[in-house]
Amino acid sequence: MKKIITIGREFGSGGRELGRRLAEKLHIAYYDREIVTEISKRTELSEQYVQQIVEQKPLPLYPIHVGQSFYPIDALVDPSQQIYQQQSLIIKEMANKGDCVIVGRCADYILKDMKPFRIFVYADMASKIARCRSRDKETEPLSDKALRANIIKLDRGRARYYEFYTGQAWGLPLSYDALVNTSNQDIAQVADALARLFQ
Amino acid sequence: MKKIITIGREFGSGGRELGRRLAEKLHIAYYDREIVTEISKRTELSEQYVQQIVEQKPLPLYPIHVGQSFYPIDALVDPSQQIYQQQSLIIKEMANKGDCVIVGRCADYILKDMKPFRIFVYADMASKIARCRSRDKETEPLSDKALRANIIKLDRGRARYYEFYTGQAWGLPLSYDALVNTSNQDIAQVADALARLFQ
């Protein structure tokens, strides 16, 4: 089976860990944070700024009436669009290098001509809250209510971003080849099972 | 991995064929039509009648004001409920015998205490229409429009039946462990890949 694998995921579903483990298991490349670093290099925008835009903000962060002011023309280049274009180029370059797992960032849509295997990872809210709590032991513990609100907010951002650039519904079955429920599951075990699909 | 596998499926998605092939591949039992035959034997209702109720009609087919008439008390036993109860018993008996694949009939919910692996099979409308057309070569060919209307009607019945008895949403990710898109896929190949999950 082809081994360009894209992973969309709900926040707290363990999708990123699943992607990393899957790539390790299959001995293929794994791209995630590297995409942000590379965009930042090419656009000369800070990594922090790029991270803020990528997957969360499909629309420019500055007021849209800027066109009516006396700003020089360069200021009108929409940084969100610029970042998305760079991201598309980088993701295609990465996929062209060979088999890989790419997490998030509309990679399923950007690579559609290469027919990637598109996975979406999800879980019930209780599992997502538990997973967020277990991986964030350093900081002040948040209440379940606060974690829940944060998960919903981040996923709304991902959905909006994905739908803006792809015209497809984020997280709905028809946008993917397979969906995997990680509620109460050990991610390493799920990765082992999934890897067998591609071996 | 456990090998009690339940398969929910959209009409025309190839889910039944997938279930049969998966069971063959794993050398485990496959239950589908057998369930209707067994219910029919135990209830003394005709197979045709049972088939009509199973997965399509959660509510009695006779007028609900029957309770106000002079019918003998036996006529008040709701045949849909009777069939569902028999179905639950039979599915539990089957699963208790050993590893198996069970298609449809709320088996995922009926067997929830045994923690079956719950798969849902779906496809885009064009693929479902093409699949219905290819397996029904004998009869007068229906238009795409008629096939589409039929698929929607049957799936609405399945959704209503499933939601009535389980209180869960049919076809929505959180009701299952994994969802598989069979659009433009060869079912035998999908079955081969899926079987590796359980080997």
Interface residues (C-beta under 8 A of the other chain):
Chain A: M1 F120 Y122 D124 G171 P173 L174 Y176 D177 A178 L179 V180 N181 S183 A193 L194 R196 L197 Q199
Chain B: M1 F120 Y122 D124 G171 P173 L174 Y176 D177 A178 L179 V180 N181 S183 A193 L194 R196 L197 Q199
